[in-house]
Amino acid sequence: MMDYSKIIKDLEANTNIESGFIVSRDGLLIYTDAENIHTIPFAAMNATILSSAEFAMDEIGEGIPKRIIVEGKKKNIVIVGAGKDLLLAVIVNGDCDEAFEKIAEAARKIATGGK
């Protein structure tokens, strides 16, 4: 079995990411280390956001989006697909630009079983 905690911990150690969520495409929480947040509804909302974005992009003929960013005042949420069955959602403190490459790398690890 893949060690999701290691992927999330490595991601958080090298970026300004506060917490990460690995979620099934149908919204079930697979893994998170987040505290002080309603993790199960948060996971479901992120799956809905990704699904809606994928549908919208398909409607305009652009295929699957690279990422979805929800920008707040001080924190942001970045959602990316992680294979056909999972997604990775992260809460980023401040600017997301520096974290994009690491988020994509973590999503690839999740999609390929940690390889």
Residue pairs with C-beta under 8 A, 6 or more apart in sequence:
2 110
2 113
2 114
3 114
4 22
4 30
4 31
4 110
5 31
5 33
7 20
7 22
7 106
7 109
7 110
7 114
8 19
8 20
8 22
8 31
8 32
8 33
8 106
9 33
10 106
11 17
11 20
11 90
11 102
11 103
11 106
12 18
12 19
12 20
12 33
14 102
15 92
15 98
15 99
15 102
15 103
16 92
16 93
16 94
16 95
16 98
16 99
17 90
17 91
17 92
17 93
17 99
17 102
17 103
18 34
18 75
18 90
18 91
18 92
18 93
19 32
19 33
19 34
19 35
19 37
19 90
19 91
20 32
20 33
20 34
20 88
20 89
20 90
20 91
20 106
21 29
21 31
21 32
21 34
21 39
21 42
21 43
21 46
21 88
21 89
21 90
22 29
22 30
22 31
22 32
22 82
22 86
22 87
22 88
22 110
23 29
23 30
23 43
23 44
23 46
23 47
23 86
23 87
23 88
23 89
24 30
24 47
24 85
24 86
24 87
25 47
25 50
25 51
25 84
25 85
25 86
25 87
26 47
27 43
27 44
27 45
27 46
27 47
27 48
28 43
28 44
29 39
29 40
29 43
29 44
30 86
32 39
32 43
34 42
34 91
42 89
43 89
46 77
46 79
46 87
46 89
47 87
49 68
49 70
49 79
50 65
50 68
50 79
50 81
50 87
53 65
53 68
53 79
54 64
54 65
54 81
57 63
57 64
57 65
64 81
66 80
66 104
67 78
67 79
67 80
67 100
67 103
67 104
68 78
68 79
68 80
69 76
69 77
69 78
69 79
69 96
70 76
70 77
70 78
70 79
74 93
74 94
75 91
75 92
75 93
75 94
76 91
76 92
76 94
76 96
77 89
77 90
77 91
77 92
78 89
78 90
78 92
78 96
78 99
78 100
78 103
79 87
79 88
79 89
80 87
80 88
80 89
80 103
80 104
80 107
81 87
81 88
81 107
81 111
82 88
82 106
82 107
82 108
82 110
82 111
83 107
83 110
83 111
83 112
84 111
86 110
86 111
87 107
88 103
88 106
88 107
88 110
90 99
90 103
92 99
109 115
